[in-house]
Amino acid sequence: MKKHGKIWTLVYVAALTAFTAYTALNTFMIPTVYAVVDNESSTSVDTTTTNAADDSTVQVTTADTGTTTDTTTDTTTDTTDSSTTDTTTDSTATDDTSSSSTTTTDTSSAEAVTSSLSDATVVSEDTYSGDGVEITVTTYEWNNTQIYVADIIASSADCLKTAFAQSSYGKNVTATTSDIASSVDAVLAINGDYYGAQESGYVIRNGVLYRDTSSGDQEDLVIYSDGSFSIINESDVTAEELLADGAEQVLSFGPGLIEDGEISVTQNEEVGKAMSSNPRTAIGIVDDLHYVMVVADGRTSASEGLSLYELAEFMDSLGVQTAYNLDGGGSSTMYFKGEVINNPTTNGNTISERKVSDIVYVG
């Protein structure tokens, strides 16, 4: 009897180990495509499918094109980042997606905000003009950090778009920002919100609803069909209501940095184990059809990085009326005219691009 008992114990342990291993692989490594998206087609077919990641019914766009899934991943954990899971290279995205306690700062720092841009040193500048858009990319040195600012003046709201890695909506489906940008002929691109690392949070892209599961008090950026920006709380409105109101893009990372021309994060606002100085990515609107995309390098001797408040402070000095924090850390990448122009820091010590789920681009 004792011998049989030991055998059953071993069988139980082996089964438990196998289940645990599968769960970890499914969470961090196994790509799952829920829908293939034809970025170029204007005649797509809308169907309803079940999102296996969050068990909700969502609206997706399907296309006849195939997809190749890249299953190479690195699940090492960057312990300096916060609680957002990044399932591709660093297993933790840098910033605080779950923060819901954004508050308006004391306006006594207004003088420092006003002077931040004048204190920055211009390192270089490059321009692009064509297809109804004018882009000027300026590299600044500020607070021991290299900051790349793309100033965008568009003739139409259609210029601001998003794209998925491998033209596919799904979990752990990733590619580098430059590869995604190249696939859609983007002139300018930054990494997005890395929706694929999350089980919830609204996903609306190019006017199509892909995920409608709320993430509690999550702050989202809504980009409407007229090109205007708004920061909303998922507890206050459904994804379907946003779509009905004309939402073209909904990005779920956060927090919001500037609302109604006022900084909306505190100087001490960081969540989890996030360092105060990190690589950062953000997007903002100055005026009608006038946008900025901002990427700050960090975690190197050449560039320290920014806190959320410093990022908001810098963007405020650009005249931004609404600004929103996107995925950062090793994800932070800016692509312009066919090349990556910043220095992404995968794993915190290697200058290379981290693979991500999505991008925001001009093209």
N, C-alpha and C positions, 0 to 999 in steps of 0.2 A: 504493500500500500504506500509506504514511504517513497518507493522508487517512482510509482505512478504520480504521486503528489509533486515530486520534483520536476517530472516531465511536464506536467500541466503548468507549473509555475514558470518554467522556461518558455513554454509556448505563449503564455500570457505576456511575459516580458517582451518577447520577440514581436508579438502583435502590436503591443503598445508602442514600441520603438518605431515600427514601420508606419503606424498611423501618425505619430508625431513628426516623423521625417516627411511624410507626404503633405501634412498640413503646412509645414515650413516651406516646402517647395512650392506649393500652390499659392502661398502668401507672397513669397519673395522672388520666385523665379519663373514659374510656368506662365507664359503669355496666353491670354485668352481673348480672341477677337470676337466682339459682339456685332460689329458692323463694318463693312468696307465702304469708304467714302470716295466718290469721284470728285476731286477738287475742281476739275475743269468742266464737268458736265453741268449744263443748266437745266437738264430734263431728268431729274432723279425721281425715284419712286419712293414714297413714304410708306413704311410698314411699321407694324407694332411688334416688339420683341421683348423678351424678359431679360433684364440685366442680372446676370448670375452673381455679380459682385454685391448687389444690395437688395436683391429679391423684389425689385419694383418694376412696374411696367412703364416703358418709356417710348418716346417717338424717335425713330432713327431714320437716316437716309441710307439706302442701299444702292450699290452700283454693280455693274457686270465685271469690273476689273478684279483680278486676283491680288493676293498679298503674300509676301514672303516674311515669315516671322523670325526675327533674330532672337535666339534663346540664350545668347551669351550675357550673363549678368554677374555682378560682383556685389555680394550682400554684406560687405564689411560695414561695421557701424562706426559712424563718426560721432563720438561721444560729446563733442562740443556743440552739436546741433540740438534742436528741440524735438518735440514729440511727433512731428509729422514724419511718416514712414516714406522713405525714398527707396523703391524696390529695385533700382537698377545698378547704380554704382556705389554711392554712399547709401546705406540703408536708412538714413535719416536726412530729410530735407532741412534746410537751415533755419527757416523762420517759424513764426508761431501762427499756424493755421487755425488753431482752436481759440484764439483770443477773442473774447467778446466784450471786454471791459474798456473799450476805447473811450477816452475822455479828453475834453479840450484842455490844452495846456494853459498855464499862466501866461498872459500876454506880456509879462515883464521881459521875456526873451526876444521881443520884437526887434530890438536893435541888432542883436546878434544874427537873427534871421535875415534882416535886410542887408547886412554886411557880408554874408557868407559867400555870395557869388563874387563880390568885389575882392574878397580875400583869395579867391582861387586863381591859380596860374594856368593860362591857356597853353597846353602842350602842343596841340595840333588841331587842324580843322580840315574837313573834307566835305564836298557837296555833291548833290545829285539833283537834276531837274529833268522831268519828263513824265508822260502818262498822267498828267494832271496833278502832280505832286512835286513839291520842292523839299529837299531834305538837306539839312546841314548837321554834320556830326562833329562835335567839338570834344576834345579830350582835355579834362581839367586835372590839376593837382590841388587837392584840398584836404586838410586834416590828415596829412600823410597817406592819402588814398588817391588812386587813379580812378577818375569818374568819366564815363563816356555818355554824352548827352546827344541824342538824336532829336533835333527840332524839325517837326513835320508840319508843313502847311499844305493842305489838300483842297482840291476843288470839289470833291465828292466824298461822302461818308463811305462809299464802296471801297476806298483804298485801304481801309483798316480791316484786316481779316485774321482768321486763325486757321491752323492746320494741325491734323493729328500725325503722329509718327506712323510711317508706313501706310498713310492714307486710311488708317483703321482705328475705330473706336474700340477700346478694350483694356483689360487689366494686364499690366506688365508688358504692354506693347510699346517699345521705345526706339528712339534713334537720336542722334545728335542734333542739336539745333541747326547746324550748318547743313546736314543731310536733308532735314525736313524743309528748310528754306530753299535749298537747291531744287528739290522735287516740285515746288510750286512756283518757281521762278521769282522768288522774293527779292526785292531790292534791299530791304532792311528787315531784320527779324530779331526778336528776343525770345528767350524761353518763356513758357506760359505758367500755368498753375500746377502742373504735374498731377492732373486729376486722377491718373491711373494708379497712384499710390494710396488713394483714399477709397473707402467703401461708401461714402456718402458725400453730400455737397452737390449743388446744382451744376449741371453741365449743359449749357446751350452754346452751340457753335454755328456761326453763319446762318442763324435763323432756325436751327433744328434742335429740338429738345432730346437729349440723350440720357440724362439722369435727373430724376425729380425727387430724389430722397434728400430730405433736409438734414443738415448737420447741426441742429440746435440753434445756438446764437451766432452761427458763422456769418461773418461779414463778406459779402460778395461785391464784385464790381460788375455793373450792368452797362454795356455799351449798346445804345439803342440804334435803330435803323437810320435815324437822322444824324448819327455821329455823336450825340450827347452822352455824357457819363453820369452815373448815379451809383452811390454805395448804399446797399440795402442789407437788412438782416434777414436771414432765412426764416427766422421765427415769425416774421411779420408778413410774409408774402409767399405764395406757392410759385413753383417754377412755371406752372401753366398760366398763372396770372401775369408773370413777367413776360412770357411769350406773347400773350394776348395784348400786352401793353406795348409791344414792338421791340422787345429785347432781341438784339442780333447776336450778342456774345454775353455769356455770364461766366466770369472767372471766380473760382472759389479757393482763395488762399488767404490773403490779408495779413495784417489788418488794413483798414483804410488809413491813409497817412494825412490827407488834407481833404476837408469838406467845406464847401462854401468859402474857399479862400483862407480857411483857418486850419492850423495844424491840429489834428485830432488824436494824436498819440502823446503819451507822457514821456518824459525824459527817461524814466525807468522801465518802460514797457517792453519786456521780453518775457517769453514763456519757456518753461522747462529748463533745459540745460543750454539754451542758446547763448553763445558769447555775445557780448554787446557789440563787438566789431566783427562783421562778416561781409563776404561778398553779397551784394544785393541787386535785385532787379525790380524795377517799378515802372509804372506807366501813368501818365497824367494828361489832363486837358487844360490848355491855357485859355482858349476862346473857341468859338465855333470853327470846327474843322482845323484847329491848331493844337497839335499834340506834342508830347515829349515822351521819349523812351529813355530810361536811365539805367545804366549798369555800372556798379562799382566793383572793382577788383578787391580782393582781401586775402588774409591769411598768408601773406608773403612779406619778406623784408622790404620789398619795393612798394607794397600797398597794404596798409593795415586793415582797411575795411570800415564799414559804417554801422552804427547802431540804427535802430528804426527811427529814433528821433532825429539823429543827424541826417538820415536820408530824407525825412520829411522837411527838415530845416533847409536842406540844399534845394529840394524841389520847390519849396515855397519861394526861395530867392529867384527861381526861374519864372515866377508869376503864375504858377499852376493853381487852378481853382479846385480841382478834384484830383487826388492822387491815390494810388493803390499799390500795395506791396505784393509782388509775385514771388514765386519760388526762388530761393537764393542759394547760398553756399556753392557747392560744385556745379549747380545748374546754371548759375548766372553767366549768360553768354549774349554777346551782341554780334550780329552778322551784318555786314554792309558791303554791297557791291562784290559779292562772290567770295568773301573771306571773313573769318572771325577776327575782330579787331581788338578784343580785350584778351585777358589772360585767365581763362577759367581754371579753377583749382580743384580738380577731382581728388577725392580723399584728403584734401587739405594740404597736400605736399607735391602734387604732380600737375604741371601745366598742361592740361588736356580737357576736352569736352566730356561732360557727363551726359549720358543718354537720358532723354526726357520723353514725356508723353505727348507734348504739344508745344506749339509756338504761337506768338502774336506777330503778325508781319504786315508790311506794306508792299503791295505788288499789284 
